Amino acid sequence: MKIRYIILLLLIIPTVAFSQKGTFRTLMQVQGLGLAKEFKPYELCCDLGYNITDNLYADLRYENAIALFKENGIKSYAQSHIVGLNLGYVVYHSENCNIGAQIGYGSNMKRKNSDWKYDYYEAMAFTDLGICKIKPRFGLGVRHYNSRTNLYKDRTIVFASIGFGINW
């Protein structure tokens, strides 16, 4: 019985290995929200990822984030360094346009150099334009900030992003 499972596993491994696209990807983008008066987050994001298939990818993300607050007439800001993970799927391919969605999670992992300690959860729809390896990206998404301090409360926002990606 064990020999059958081993043979089955050995037959499946080449199929899975050859079905992977196996290319790397990078993405630089700025995202934020400038419409609300009491909370304006801005993030400079750098993603390094792996294209698992033509449609599915996973990214590791680093963010340098700044959040502008205005509560009770008092203006303040908080700066954070965030590490995250994204999983995305491209639902439409054409020669010069890709449309897809991604979900993500990130945290500053209780770093002492971060003013605001939080985790985030996000979902975003995006489009990549162009036919070359460097493609501009535009996105629109929803992000929930789960604050781990009493100084700032939890927040949920709609954000826009703009950036560019490079497929290796």
MIZAKE-848050 format. One record per residue (C-alpha): residue number from 1; x, y, z. Coordinates in Angstrom, 3 decimals, decimal comma, padded with zeros to 6 digits. Example, Ala and Ser with C-alpha at 12.3 -4.5 7.8 and 13.67 -1.06 7.14 Angstrom:
% MIZAKE-848050
n:east:north:up
1:012,300:-004,500:007,800
2:013,670:-001,060:007,140
***
This chain:
% MIZAKE-848050
n:east:north:up
1:000,000:000,000:000,000
2:002,822:002,430:000,868
3:004,564:001,645:-002,413
4:001,432:002,707:-004,327
5:001,370:006,051:-002,516
6:005,060:006,607:-003,210
7:004,618:005,784:-006,901
8:001,577:008,074:-007,095
9:003,529:010,873:-005,416
10:006,465:010,434:-007,785
11:004,096:010,646:-010,757
12:002,423:013,823:-009,448
13:005,622:015,774:-008,625
14:006,720:016,323:-012,267
15:003,227:017,482:-013,194
16:003,176:020,083:-010,432
17:006,769:021,164:-011,066
18:006,224:021,801:-014,777
19:002,904:023,585:-014,219
20:004,607:026,371:-012,259
21:005,638:029,468:-014,141
22:008,611:029,941:-011,857
23:009,425:033,603:-012,482
24:010,088:036,373:-010,004
25:008,373:039,746:-009,796
26:008,903:043,095:-008,107
27:006,443:045,888:-007,523
28:006,915:049,457:-006,293
29:003,806:051,446:-005,478
30:002,417:054,305:-003,443
31:-000,990:053,922:-001,902
32:-003,100:056,104:000,297
33:-006,245:058,070:000,961
34:-006,460:061,837:000,852
35:-010,221:062,326:001,120
36:-010,848:061,910:004,852
37:-010,022:064,793:007,176
38:-009,355:062,849:010,368
39:-007,170:060,018:008,994
40:-004,883:060,047:005,945
41:-002,586:057,038:005,540
42:000,154:056,904:002,899
43:002,348:053,888:002,226
44:005,415:053,444:000,046
45:005,406:049,719:-000,785
46:008,040:047,415:-002,209
47:007,003:043,852:-003,092
48:009,202:040,932:-004,053
49:007,263:037,930:-005,261
50:007,025:034,714:-007,165
51:004,691:033,902:-010,067
52:003,434:030,451:-009,140
53:001,418:030,115:-012,351
54:000,421:032,540:-015,120
55:-002,464:033,694:-012,908
56:-001,420:033,090:-009,282
57:001,368:034,887:-007,401
58:002,625:035,481:-003,860
59:004,521:038,580:-002,674
60:006,494:039,596:000,390
61:005,937:043,287:001,117
62:007,831:045,995:002,951
63:006,051:049,300:003,635
64:007,232:052,605:004,960
65:003,957:054,043:006,205
66:002,957:057,421:007,549
67:-000,486:058,161:008,945
68:-001,754:061,703:009,421
69:-004,346:062,169:012,177
70:-006,613:065,053:013,126
71:-008,675:064,343:016,225
72:-010,365:067,009:018,364
73:-008,584:069,712:016,357
74:-005,142:068,291:017,154
75:-002,947:067,226:014,242
76:-000,438:064,423:014,670
77:001,283:061,729:012,662
78:002,639:058,227:013,137
79:005,361:056,490:011,151
80:005,618:052,704:010,873
81:007,635:050,041:009,082
82:005,454:047,124:008,016
83:006,218:043,636:006,687
84:003,435:041,781:004,893
85:002,360:038,978:002,596
86:000,098:039,238:-000,473
87:-001,603:036,566:-002,535
88:-002,996:037,607:-005,919
89:-004,829:036,168:-008,872
90:-005,065:037,632:-012,395
91:-008,563:036,958:-013,747
92:-008,185:038,542:-017,198
93:-005,166:038,455:-019,515
94:-004,760:040,291:-022,780
95:-001,715:041,460:-024,698
96:-001,600:044,882:-023,048
97:-003,811:044,600:-019,942
98:-004,111:042,337:-016,898
99:-006,953:042,650:-014,400
100:-006,825:040,886:-011,064
101:-007,341:040,922:-007,320
102:-005,129:040,399:-004,314
103:-005,508:039,979:-000,577
104:-002,885:040,849:001,982
105:-001,866:040,888:005,619
106:000,856:042,925:007,275
107:002,228:043,800:010,687
108:004,996:045,884:012,208
109:005,672:042,990:014,589
110:005,974:045,176:017,695
111:008,988:047,067:016,363
112:010,203:049,736:018,738
113:010,878:052,214:015,928
114:007,190:052,291:014,873
115:004,993:055,031:016,332
116:001,735:053,159:015,701
117:001,605:049,416:016,205
118:-001,028:047,699:014,066
119:-001,878:044,807:011,777
120:-003,641:045,366:008,471
121:-005,883:043,264:006,276
122:-006,560:044,369:002,713
123:-008,281:043,391:-000,495
124:-007,513:045,180:-003,760
125:-008,529:045,064:-007,419
126:-005,829:046,133:-009,870
127:-004,926:046,508:-013,509
128:-001,464:046,204:-015,078
129:-001,063:048,005:-018,416
130:001,461:047,609:-021,216
131:003,233:044,883:-023,154
132:006,803:045,242:-021,848
133:008,358:043,759:-018,703
134:007,877:047,015:-016,773
135:004,145:047,666:-016,409
136:002,319:050,487:-014,644
137:-000,215:049,333:-012,055
138:-003,365:051,058:-010,834
139:-005,422:049,710:-007,969
140:-008,392:050,348:-005,719
141:-008,910:048,506:-002,459
142:-010,170:048,277:001,099
143:-007,848:048,112:004,105
144:-008,620:047,513:007,775
145:-006,120:048,740:010,366
146:-006,292:046,700:013,585
147:-004,614:048,950:016,146
148:-002,668:047,340:018,979
149:-002,395:050,550:021,014
150:-004,900:052,643:022,944
151:-003,630:055,853:021,356
152:-005,233:055,167:017,951
153:-008,456:053,327:017,166
154:-009,161:050,665:014,528
155:-009,946:052,064:011,099
156:-011,231:050,817:007,747
157:-010,579:052,812:004,570
158:-010,922:052,687:000,805
159:-007,569:053,447:-000,840
160:-006,072:054,001:-004,276
161:-002,635:052,870:-005,433
162:-000,326:053,639:-008,320
163:002,994:052,029:-009,119
164:004,924:049,832:-011,510
165:005,856:046,183:-011,615
166:008,723:044,259:-013,196
167:008,446:040,615:-014,213
168:011,839:038,921:-014,493
***
